[in-house]
Amino acid sequence: MLPYFDPDGTAVAFQDASTSMLNGRSGMMLIGTFFADAAPKDALDDIDFFRFPVIDPKVPLAEEAPTDGYFAGARTGRRDEVIDLMRYLGTAEAQEIYIKGSSGTVLPCHPDAKDAGTPLVVKGRRHIEAAAEITQFFNRDSSDALQPTADNALTRFIAEPKSVGSILTTWQRDAEKIWNV
């Protein structure tokens, strides 16, 4: 896929890349559906996505499906009210209200909540249901200290794909420095 990426793409903020795509100046971008919340509603009909190509068919198919949630401080002075609010936010009714106020790309967590039924949601749900594994973004599942090592490896790979061996060696070495602290 690298031949299809802008060689200067790592220097472009996702907001600028989103604008470029929505204005028809670029054909695709690697990003989650969260960007659709800032897109004009009429632009969503022109947006589609595809599963990242399989690199090694022996590795089970996985999808990035980060989940967002509501959190509350444990030391609140209004514990009962917070618990009531959290219970409500977990209902199908509350999730459907949230979905109506979003771009319509959000999948509800409550099994009885109706999603927006948009083509993006229907296709996204199929991708998730077909996946053997569900993952979060690397930066959500790893430490803050480890994130820069991944960023460096990825940006270097985009710039120098033929150096993948040395990139992986460097990434492993840098990660071990963090793990062994």
C-alpha atoms as an extended CHARMM CRD file, in Angstrom:
* protein
*
       181  EXT
         1         1  MET       CA              0.0000000000        0.0000000000        0.0000000000  PROA      1               0.0000000000
         2         2  LEU       CA              2.9340000000        2.3400000000        0.4920000000  PROA      2               0.0000000000
         3         3  PRO       CA              2.9930000000        3.4610000000       -3.1490000000  PROA      3               0.0000000000
         4         4  TYR       CA             -0.4610000000        4.9610000000       -2.5610000000  PROA      4               0.0000000000
         5         5  PHE       CA              0.5610000000        7.0400000000        0.4470000000  PROA      5               0.0000000000
         6         6  ASP       CA              1.7320000000       10.6230000000        0.1890000000  PROA      6               0.0000000000
         7         7  PRO       CA              5.4910000000       10.5410000000        0.8710000000  PROA      7               0.0000000000
         8         8  ASP       CA              5.0280000000       13.6880000000        2.9710000000  PROA      8               0.0000000000
         9         9  GLY       CA              1.9420000000       12.3150000000        4.7000000000  PROA      9               0.0000000000
        10        10  THR       CA              3.5560000000       12.0280000000        8.1120000000  PROA      10              0.0000000000
        11        11  ALA       CA              3.9140000000       15.8160000000        8.1320000000  PROA      11              0.0000000000
        12        12  VAL       CA              0.1910000000       16.4200000000        7.5870000000  PROA      12              0.0000000000
        13        13  ALA       CA             -2.1770000000       16.7900000000       10.5470000000  PROA      13              0.0000000000
        14        14  PHE       CA             -5.1880000000       14.4780000000       10.3460000000  PROA      14              0.0000000000
        15        15  GLN       CA             -7.4810000000       17.5170000000       10.2880000000  PROA      15              0.0000000000
        16        16  ASP       CA             -5.7650000000       18.7960000000        7.1370000000  PROA      16              0.0000000000
        17        17  ALA       CA             -5.7720000000       15.3280000000        5.5750000000  PROA      17              0.0000000000
        18        18  SER       CA             -9.4940000000       14.9880000000        6.3500000000  PROA      18              0.0000000000
        19        19  THR       CA            -10.2260000000       18.3190000000        4.6890000000  PROA      19              0.0000000000
        20        20  SER       CA             -8.1860000000       17.2980000000        1.6490000000  PROA      20              0.0000000000
        21        21  MET       CA            -10.0940000000       14.0400000000        1.3140000000  PROA      21              0.0000000000
        22        22  LEU       CA            -13.5080000000       15.5960000000        1.8680000000  PROA      22              0.0000000000
        23        23  ASN       CA            -12.7200000000       18.2630000000       -0.7410000000  PROA      23              0.0000000000
        24        24  GLY       CA            -11.6710000000       15.6260000000       -3.2790000000  PROA      24              0.0000000000
        25        25  ARG       CA             -7.9880000000       16.6000000000       -3.3450000000  PROA      25              0.0000000000
        26        26  SER       CA             -6.9280000000       13.1750000000       -2.0500000000  PROA      26              0.0000000000
        27        27  GLY       CA             -8.4610000000        9.7820000000       -2.5500000000  PROA      27              0.0000000000
        28        28  MET       CA             -7.9640000000        8.0160000000        0.7540000000  PROA      28              0.0000000000
        29        29  MET       CA             -6.4290000000        8.2210000000        4.1780000000  PROA      29              0.0000000000
        30        30  LEU       CA             -5.5870000000        5.8420000000        6.9870000000  PROA      30              0.0000000000
        31        31  ILE       CA             -7.8150000000        6.9200000000        9.8830000000  PROA      31              0.0000000000
        32        32  GLY       CA            -10.6880000000        5.7670000000       12.0290000000  PROA      32              0.0000000000
        33        33  THR       CA            -14.2880000000        6.7560000000       11.5130000000  PROA      33              0.0000000000
        34        34  PHE       CA            -14.0350000000        9.3440000000       14.2900000000  PROA      34              0.0000000000
        35        35  PHE       CA            -13.0960000000       11.9030000000       11.6580000000  PROA      35              0.0000000000
        36        36  ALA       CA            -16.6630000000       11.6670000000       10.3200000000  PROA      36              0.0000000000
        37        37  ASP       CA            -17.9330000000       13.5870000000       13.3610000000  PROA      37              0.0000000000
        38        38  ALA       CA            -16.3170000000       16.7190000000       11.9150000000  PROA      38              0.0000000000
        39        39  ALA       CA            -17.3970000000       16.0300000000        8.3310000000  PROA      39              0.0000000000
        40        40  PRO       CA            -20.4590000000       17.6170000000        6.7670000000  PROA      40              0.0000000000
        41        41  LYS       CA            -23.3530000000       15.1370000000        6.8860000000  PROA      41              0.0000000000
        42        42  ASP       CA            -23.7820000000       15.2430000000        3.0970000000  PROA      42              0.0000000000
        43        43  ALA       CA            -20.1420000000       14.1750000000        2.6410000000  PROA      43              0.0000000000
        44        44  LEU       CA            -20.6530000000       10.8760000000        4.4770000000  PROA      44              0.0000000000
        45        45  ASP       CA            -22.4550000000        9.2850000000        1.5270000000  PROA      45              0.0000000000
        46        46  ASP       CA            -19.2320000000        9.5490000000       -0.4740000000  PROA      46              0.0000000000
        47        47  ILE       CA            -17.0590000000        7.8440000000        2.1490000000  PROA      47              0.0000000000
        48        48  ASP       CA            -16.2370000000        4.1660000000        2.2610000000  PROA      48              0.0000000000
        49        49  PHE       CA            -13.4880000000        2.0540000000        3.8010000000  PROA      49              0.0000000000
        50        50  PHE       CA            -11.7860000000       -1.2650000000        3.3290000000  PROA      50              0.0000000000
        51        51  ARG       CA            -10.0200000000       -3.7380000000        5.5390000000  PROA      51              0.0000000000
        52        52  PHE       CA             -6.2780000000       -3.2780000000        5.6680000000  PROA      52              0.0000000000
        53        53  PRO       CA             -4.7390000000       -5.8930000000        3.3620000000  PROA      53              0.0000000000
        54        54  VAL       CA             -3.7230000000       -9.1790000000        4.9500000000  PROA      54              0.0000000000
        55        55  ILE       CA              0.0540000000       -9.3310000000        5.3080000000  PROA      55              0.0000000000
        56        56  ASP       CA              0.3670000000      -12.8320000000        6.7380000000  PROA      56              0.0000000000
        57        57  PRO       CA             -2.6300000000      -15.1420000000        6.2550000000  PROA      57              0.0000000000
        58        58  LYS       CA             -1.4180000000      -17.3080000000        9.1620000000  PROA      58              0.0000000000
        59        59  VAL       CA             -2.1180000000      -14.4580000000       11.5790000000  PROA      59              0.0000000000
        60        60  PRO       CA             -5.7760000000      -14.3390000000       12.6890000000  PROA      60              0.0000000000
        61        61  LEU       CA             -7.7530000000      -11.4330000000       11.2810000000  PROA      61              0.0000000000
        62        62  ALA       CA             -7.9630000000       -8.5660000000       13.7560000000  PROA      62              0.0000000000
        63        63  GLU       CA             -9.7820000000       -5.2520000000       13.6800000000  PROA      63              0.0000000000
        64        64  GLU       CA             -9.1050000000       -2.0400000000       15.5200000000  PROA      64              0.0000000000
        65        65  ALA       CA            -12.2930000000       -1.3330000000       17.4080000000  PROA      65              0.0000000000
        66        66  PRO       CA            -11.5200000000        1.0400000000       20.2250000000  PROA      66              0.0000000000
        67        67  THR       CA            -14.2880000000        1.5400000000       22.6870000000  PROA      67              0.0000000000
        68        68  ASP       CA            -15.1370000000        4.8200000000       24.2850000000  PROA      68              0.0000000000
        69        69  GLY       CA            -16.7040000000        4.9880000000       27.6830000000  PROA      69              0.0000000000
        70        70  TYR       CA            -17.8370000000        7.1960000000       30.4870000000  PROA      70              0.0000000000
        71        71  PHE       CA            -15.7390000000        7.5040000000       33.6090000000  PROA      71              0.0000000000
        72        72  ALA       CA            -16.3800000000        9.0190000000       36.9960000000  PROA      72              0.0000000000
        73        73  GLY       CA            -14.1160000000        9.9120000000       39.8640000000  PROA      73              0.0000000000
        74        74  ALA       CA            -14.2180000000        7.5230000000       42.7970000000  PROA      74              0.0000000000
        75        75  ARG       CA            -14.0510000000       10.3430000000       45.3400000000  PROA      75              0.0000000000
        76        76  THR       CA            -17.1080000000       12.2600000000       44.2440000000  PROA      76              0.0000000000
        77        77  GLY       CA            -19.2980000000       13.8060000000       46.8970000000  PROA      77              0.0000000000
        78        78  ARG       CA            -22.3500000000       12.7640000000       44.8860000000  PROA      78              0.0000000000
        79        79  ARG       CA            -21.7840000000        9.0340000000       44.6190000000  PROA      79              0.0000000000
        80        80  ASP       CA            -25.4470000000        8.0110000000       44.3110000000  PROA      80              0.0000000000
        81        81  GLU       CA            -26.1470000000       10.5700000000       41.5870000000  PROA      81              0.0000000000
        82        82  VAL       CA            -23.0520000000        9.5240000000       39.6530000000  PROA      82              0.0000000000
        83        83  ILE       CA            -24.0560000000        5.8650000000       39.8360000000  PROA      83              0.0000000000
        84        84  ASP       CA            -27.5530000000        6.7580000000       38.6140000000  PROA      84              0.0000000000
        85        85  LEU       CA            -26.0880000000        8.7400000000       35.7140000000  PROA      85              0.0000000000
        86        86  MET       CA            -23.7100000000        5.9340000000       34.7770000000  PROA      86              0.0000000000
        87        87  ARG       CA            -26.5520000000        3.4210000000       34.8530000000  PROA      87              0.0000000000
        88        88  TYR       CA            -28.5790000000        5.6560000000       32.5560000000  PROA      88              0.0000000000
        89        89  LEU       CA            -25.6830000000        6.1960000000       30.1360000000  PROA      89              0.0000000000
        90        90  GLY       CA            -25.4430000000        2.4290000000       29.7580000000  PROA      90              0.0000000000
        91        91  THR       CA            -29.0590000000        2.0870000000       28.6210000000  PROA      91              0.0000000000
        92        92  ALA       CA            -30.1850000000        1.5620000000       25.0560000000  PROA      92              0.0000000000
        93        93  GLU       CA            -32.1350000000        4.8380000000       25.2330000000  PROA      93              0.0000000000
        94        94  ALA       CA            -29.0940000000        6.9230000000       26.1940000000  PROA      94              0.0000000000
        95        95  GLN       CA            -26.8930000000        5.2810000000       23.5920000000  PROA      95              0.0000000000
        96        96  GLU       CA            -29.4460000000        5.9110000000       20.8540000000  PROA      96              0.0000000000
        97        97  ILE       CA            -29.6120000000        9.5910000000       21.8530000000  PROA      97              0.0000000000
        98        98  TYR       CA            -25.8210000000        9.7690000000       21.6590000000  PROA      98              0.0000000000
        99        99  ILE       CA            -25.8000000000        8.1000000000       18.2400000000  PROA      99              0.0000000000
       100       100  LYS       CA            -28.4000000000       10.5430000000       16.8890000000  PROA      100             0.0000000000
       101       101  GLY       CA            -26.1680000000       13.4390000000       17.9280000000  PROA      101             0.0000000000
       102       102  SER       CA            -23.0700000000       11.9600000000       16.3060000000  PROA      102             0.0000000000
       103       103  SER       CA            -22.0980000000       11.4060000000       12.6930000000  PROA      103             0.0000000000
       104       104  GLY       CA            -23.8100000000        8.0380000000       12.8000000000  PROA      104             0.0000000000
       105       105  THR       CA            -20.6040000000        6.0140000000       12.6920000000  PROA      105             0.0000000000
       106       106  VAL       CA            -20.7790000000        4.9340000000       16.3330000000  PROA      106             0.0000000000
       107       107  LEU       CA            -21.7360000000        1.3930000000       17.2520000000  PROA      107             0.0000000000
       108       108  PRO       CA            -23.6960000000        1.1140000000       20.4930000000  PROA      108             0.0000000000
       109       109  CYS       CA            -22.4740000000       -1.1740000000       23.2450000000  PROA      109             0.0000000000
       110       110  HSD       CA            -25.9230000000       -2.0240000000       24.5690000000  PROA      110             0.0000000000
       111       111  PRO       CA            -27.2560000000       -5.0560000000       22.6820000000  PROA      111             0.0000000000
       112       112  ASP       CA            -30.7750000000       -3.6000000000       22.4350000000  PROA      112             0.0000000000
       113       113  ALA       CA            -29.7060000000       -0.1570000000       21.1950000000  PROA      113             0.0000000000
       114       114  LYS       CA            -30.2950000000        0.5460000000       17.5280000000  PROA      114             0.0000000000
       115       115  ASP       CA            -27.3660000000        1.8540000000       15.5400000000  PROA      115             0.0000000000
       116       116  ALA       CA            -27.7140000000        4.4940000000       12.8330000000  PROA      116             0.0000000000
       117       117  GLY       CA            -27.9790000000        1.8780000000       10.0910000000  PROA      117             0.0000000000
       118       118  THR       CA            -25.7540000000        3.9280000000        7.7870000000  PROA      118             0.0000000000
       119       119  PRO       CA            -23.6870000000        2.0710000000        5.1780000000  PROA      119             0.0000000000
       120       120  LEU       CA            -20.5300000000        2.8340000000        7.1900000000  PROA      120             0.0000000000
       121       121  VAL       CA            -22.0270000000        1.3160000000       10.3410000000  PROA      121             0.0000000000
       122       122  VAL       CA            -23.3970000000       -1.7590000000        8.5840000000  PROA      122             0.0000000000
       123       123  LYS       CA            -20.0660000000       -2.4500000000        6.8990000000  PROA      123             0.0000000000
       124       124  GLY       CA            -18.1100000000       -1.7040000000       10.0760000000  PROA      124             0.0000000000
       125       125  ARG       CA            -20.2320000000       -4.0980000000       12.0930000000  PROA      125             0.0000000000
       126       126  ARG       CA            -19.6200000000       -6.8460000000        9.4990000000  PROA      126             0.0000000000
       127       127  HSD       CA            -15.8580000000       -6.2680000000        9.7020000000  PROA      127             0.0000000000
       128       128  ILE       CA            -15.8750000000       -6.4570000000       13.4870000000  PROA      128             0.0000000000
       129       129  GLU       CA            -18.0760000000       -9.5500000000       13.5740000000  PROA      129             0.0000000000
       130       130  ALA       CA            -15.7800000000      -11.3270000000       11.0760000000  PROA      130             0.0000000000
       131       131  ALA       CA            -12.6160000000      -10.5610000000       13.0390000000  PROA      131             0.0000000000
       132       132  ALA       CA            -10.9640000000      -13.2220000000       15.1660000000  PROA      132             0.0000000000
       133       133  GLU       CA             -9.4770000000      -10.5450000000       17.4230000000  PROA      133             0.0000000000
       134       134  ILE       CA            -10.4560000000       -7.0260000000       18.4470000000  PROA      134             0.0000000000
       135       135  THR       CA             -7.7220000000       -4.5870000000       19.3980000000  PROA      135             0.0000000000
       136       136  GLN       CA             -7.4840000000       -1.0180000000       20.5630000000  PROA      136             0.0000000000
       137       137  PHE       CA             -5.0560000000        1.5380000000       19.2250000000  PROA      137             0.0000000000
       138       138  PHE       CA             -1.4590000000        0.8090000000       20.1750000000  PROA      138             0.0000000000
       139       139  ASN       CA             -1.2800000000        3.9640000000       22.2600000000  PROA      139             0.0000000000
       140       140  ARG       CA             -4.3000000000        2.8660000000       24.3090000000  PROA      140             0.0000000000
       141       141  ASP       CA             -2.9560000000       -0.6250000000       24.9570000000  PROA      141             0.0000000000
       142       142  SER       CA              0.6350000000        0.2960000000       25.7150000000  PROA      142             0.0000000000
       143       143  SER       CA              2.4850000000        2.7200000000       27.9250000000  PROA      143             0.0000000000
       144       144  ASP       CA              3.0750000000        6.3730000000       27.1190000000  PROA      144             0.0000000000
       145       145  ALA       CA              6.8000000000        5.6470000000       27.1800000000  PROA      145             0.0000000000
       146       146  LEU       CA              6.4760000000        2.9320000000       24.5280000000  PROA      146             0.0000000000
       147       147  GLN       CA              4.3920000000        4.9970000000       22.0870000000  PROA      147             0.0000000000
       148       148  PRO       CA              7.2850000000        7.0700000000       20.6610000000  PROA      148             0.0000000000
       149       149  THR       CA              9.1910000000        3.9000000000       19.7930000000  PROA      149             0.0000000000
       150       150  ALA       CA              6.2530000000        2.7520000000       17.6620000000  PROA      150             0.0000000000
       151       151  ASP       CA              5.8220000000        6.1940000000       16.1080000000  PROA      151             0.0000000000
       152       152  ASN       CA              9.5000000000        6.2790000000       15.1560000000  PROA      152             0.0000000000
       153       153  ALA       CA              9.3800000000        2.7820000000       13.6880000000  PROA      153             0.0000000000
       154       154  LEU       CA              6.2610000000        3.4870000000       11.6470000000  PROA      154             0.0000000000
       155       155  THR       CA              7.3940000000        6.8320000000       10.2610000000  PROA      155             0.0000000000
       156       156  ARG       CA             10.7970000000        5.4010000000        9.4220000000  PROA      156             0.0000000000
       157       157  PHE       CA              9.1580000000        2.4210000000        7.6840000000  PROA      157             0.0000000000
       158       158  ILE       CA              6.9800000000        4.7210000000        5.5800000000  PROA      158             0.0000000000
       159       159  ALA       CA             10.1090000000        6.6330000000        4.5370000000  PROA      159             0.0000000000
       160       160  GLU       CA             12.3690000000        3.5660000000        4.1410000000  PROA      160             0.0000000000
       161       161  PRO       CA             10.2820000000        0.4130000000        3.5960000000  PROA      161             0.0000000000
       162       162  LYS       CA             13.2830000000       -1.5940000000        2.3850000000  PROA      162             0.0000000000
       163       163  SER       CA             14.9290000000       -1.0890000000        5.7840000000  PROA      163             0.0000000000
       164       164  VAL       CA             12.2420000000       -3.0380000000        7.6300000000  PROA      164             0.0000000000
       165       165  GLY       CA             14.7580000000       -5.4350000000        9.2040000000  PROA      165             0.0000000000
       166       166  SER       CA             16.8560000000       -2.7260000000       10.8220000000  PROA      166             0.0000000000
       167       167  ILE       CA             13.7310000000       -0.7630000000       11.7550000000  PROA      167             0.0000000000
       168       168  LEU       CA             12.3040000000       -3.7490000000       13.6370000000  PROA      168             0.0000000000
       169       169  THR       CA             15.6560000000       -4.4030000000       15.3230000000  PROA      169             0.0000000000
       170       170  THR       CA             15.8780000000       -0.7800000000       16.4720000000  PROA      170             0.0000000000
       171       171  TRP       CA             12.2660000000       -0.7790000000       17.6410000000  PROA      171             0.0000000000
       172       172  GLN       CA             12.7980000000       -3.9670000000       19.6410000000  PROA      172             0.0000000000
       173       173  ARG       CA             15.9850000000       -2.5780000000       21.2140000000  PROA      173             0.0000000000
       174       174  ASP       CA             14.2720000000        0.6990000000       22.1350000000  PROA      174             0.0000000000
       175       175  ALA       CA             11.2400000000       -1.1180000000       23.5370000000  PROA      175             0.0000000000
       176       176  GLU       CA             13.4280000000       -3.3910000000       25.6640000000  PROA      176             0.0000000000
       177       177  LYS       CA             15.0830000000       -0.3260000000       27.1960000000  PROA      177             0.0000000000
       178       178  ILE       CA             11.6390000000        0.7920000000       28.3680000000  PROA      178             0.0000000000
       179       179  TRP       CA             10.4950000000       -2.6500000000       29.5430000000  PROA      179             0.0000000000
       180       180  ASN       CA             13.6990000000       -3.2240000000       31.4960000000  PROA      180             0.0000000000
       181       181  VAL       CA             13.6260000000        0.0600000000       33.3980000000  PROA      181             0.0000000000
